[in-house]
Amino acid sequence: MKYGHFDDERREYVITNPQTPWPWINYLGNEDFFGLVSNSAGGYAFYKDAKFRRLNRYRYNNVPMDNGGRYFYIKDEDTIWSPGWKPCKTELDKYECRHGMSYTQIAGAKNGIEAETLFFIPLKTWAEIHKVRLSNTTSEVKKIKLFSFMEWCLWNAEDDQNNLQRNLSTGEVEVKGSTIYHKTEYKERRNHYAFYNVNAPIDGYDTDRESFLGLYNEFSAPQAVLDGKPTNSEAHGWSPIASHYIEVELQPGESKDYIFTLGYIENPEEEKWESKNVINKKPAEAIMERFNTVEKVEAALADLRSYWDNLLGKFMLDSNDDKLNRMVNIWNQYQCMVTFNMSRSASFFEVGIGRGMGFRDSNQDLIGFVHQVPERARERIIDIASTQFPDGGCYHQYQPLTKRGNDAIGGGFNDDPMWLILGVVSYIKESGDFSILDEMVPFDNDMSLAKSLYDHLTISFNHVVNNLGPNGLPLIGRADWNDCLNLNCFSTNPNESFQTTENNTEGSKAESVMIAGLFVVYGQEYVKLSRRIGNDAEADRAQAEVDKMVAAVKARGWDGEWFLRAYDFYGNKVGSDENEEGKIFIESQGWCTMAGIGKEEGMCEKSLNSVKERLDSDYGIVLNNPAFTKYVIEYGEISTYPAGYKENAGIFCHNNPWIMIGETEIGRGEEAWEYYKKICPAYLEDISELHKTEPYVYAQMIAGKDAYKPGEAKNSWLTGTASWNFYAVTQYILGIQPDYDGLKIEPCIPADWKGFTVKRQFRGAEYTIKVINEAGVNKGIASLTVDGKEIDGNVVPIFESGTYEIVVTMG
């Protein structure tokens, strides 16, 4: 069943049934100020950090679902309704939500009144714009009452929910004209406030939640709206809100526009006040002035559209598959940019309180957006590396507001350091900017410990070399990429987290074959980079360590038909045919085949055949098989989930591309393409009632074949799935790979594909790459021409500017 459709020309997903199987959301904002908005106008806004600078309250996992947001109530005689259907849930005569590139437009109609609401954050602006257009489609004069509503959060979203003895006594507001200011704690600890304005005279307002809603009313029936008049309440200590009241008269066929601005202000300490206890409103008034007419708002929206035209113009595919085109050209790239901005911090599954930015997460996210904004990728790399420890270990996460590592989970995830090599080499290959290697970068944000970024890479590489177990494989530490495979925790206490409980690494024999494969892949990249900058001695040393790891995996990491997953604390095999459950895991099959370990001996092919036989399903590749049905204390959290969910044999979409890439390494284009389509959201639109999450972005997890309901997805938007799938399809299936010396062209596609065309901007030049596959092969280049001139090999040389026609003939 479908709940809407793609509008590729406008780059929008159009929702026509408001009762989607899960709230289908969009993201607003592109740099410092962000918002989440659902198809019924639920969600919230924040400045940089969804924990410490959240403007409005949102209630996760609530009943009913998706409560709280930017609501508009329309009272038309005795009928009360909202254009987004919620919160009133009045049956509408018409409903449509258009999620576009950093904007959302929701329109509803009832009894001859149409209400269209546009939500977006203008570029370089700390404010959301809510443009409301009310239209009378009848032949009679209509008199209606419009109420806005938003509930302030008391800045720290975690404290907001648990410190009620304080928070129910601190709320402060100011009202000036048509603007409601939220200034809680401004007179003491803060230099920031928020405001909600409308560009028209108002006929009343409310700023106290109980006065507006009524203590026991739902959002669907606020008392002020039922009564048809506000109370002009002012919150003194109690729960502050912002609600404007406007009486609207519409002639037949007439439309009126109202522009609401939800903004955030930081004042210098010496400029906090206009007078005693009166906040300095000049910066807020300047923002309101910028967007106080329809013309100004439309110009800002046009600028936003141009911004996305530019970003999405960097890589454009023309194939005979509309679903593939829309994913590669629009939605996958869009999701990569959103994930770059958010990491894993704020979605309708991540509450924006705990995780912040991840070390490994942010490095992996980089491979999906570096072609669009390499300059921002450079900044992100420096931020990430600055949280590293002098021994190469890492904080697992850092807060976006301070850019400092946090101890919410701590460190000791032994895969973390190697991901920095991925991030840096991906950036240099895309940009050609080797100067980043000379940047002096602190450890733990302490500049007195600073070393060059290249030194950080060396220390990252050495962290693996210096932490090997008895089999010559990397020690897993607290965990590796799979945070739920906790081989050193041994938890029997229901009150502790597996990831933060004592990490019993002392004397542990727990080793990770996945990190071994990761080390070989990015160890080889470190070797190439070292040679590239003339450091041959270091390259030789590193290559020797990589060779040792390859030998160790072949000798101790191979189980006969697939690669082991790990060794546990006691040195027993994990992911072996000898095990009762969890005989095979996806991660090591992906990384060891990507690394080409044992390719000549047939190990890669056997491994991938085993994936097909044991891990494949109708909805993607499951993480392990057989699923765990009992708790294995030596394995930790992975064995606590029901069979088929999350890490216990769920389909973790993040790691499916590793198998796709492995398949392209051995030339199997059909298999890579089949796996790609199984988890790609555009191909799942027809089963939305089962899949549940948005059909335009990837989910982190799909319930596996052992689950009660296989195919049901969870945790959409903020997942490394976005970057890895874009990376896999563009660089390994389509085969357009940025490299130090140019664009390497090496497609691996189904034999029945006749070809495709890619327009790719690369280092100031634009390449139109036409791939022809009349020979019907999976892989292999017979010839390559640049502007009609044949060149040797499959690397298109670097041109500083201009446009170039590349023709690639496979064979």
Secondary structure, DSSP 8 states (H G I E B T S, - for coil): --SEEEETTTTEEEE--S--SS--EEEE-SSSEEEEEETTSBEEEEES-TTTSEEE--BTT-SSSSB-BSEEEEEETTEEE-TTSTTTT---SEEEEEEETTEEEEEEEETTEEEEEEEE--TT-SEEEEEEEEEE-SSS-EEEEEEEEEEEEEE-HHHHHH-HHHHTTTEEEEEETTEEEE-TTTTTT-SEEEEEEESS--SEEEEEHHHHH-TT--TTS-HHHHHTS------EES-EEEEEEEEEEE-TT-EEEEEEEEEEEE--GGGSEEETTEE--HHHHHHHHHTSSHHHHHHHHHHHHHHHHHHHTTEEEE-S-HHHHHIIIIIHHHHHHHHHHHTTSBSSSSBSSS--EEHHHHHHHHHHHTTT-HHHHHHHHHHHHTTB-TTS-B-SEE-TTT--EETTT-S-BTTHHHHHHHHHHHHHHHH--GGGGG-EEEETTEEEEEEEHHHHHHHHHHHHHTSB-TTSSBB-BT-SSSTT--TTT----TTS-TTTS----TT---EEHHHHHHHHHHHHHHHHHHHHTT-HHHHHHHHHHHHHHHHHHHHHSB-SSSB--EE-TTS-EESSTTSSS--EEHHHHHHHHHTTTTTTTTHHHHHHHHIIIIIEETTEE-SEES---S--TTTGGGGGS-TTBTTBT-EETTTHHHHHHHHHHTT-HHHHHHHHHHH-GGGGGGGHHHH-S-TTS-EEEE--TTSSSTT-EEEESSSTHHHHHHHIIIIIIS-EEEETTEEEE--B--TT--EEEEEEEETTEEEEEEEE-TT--SB-EEEEEETTEE-SSSEEE--SSSEEEEEEEE-
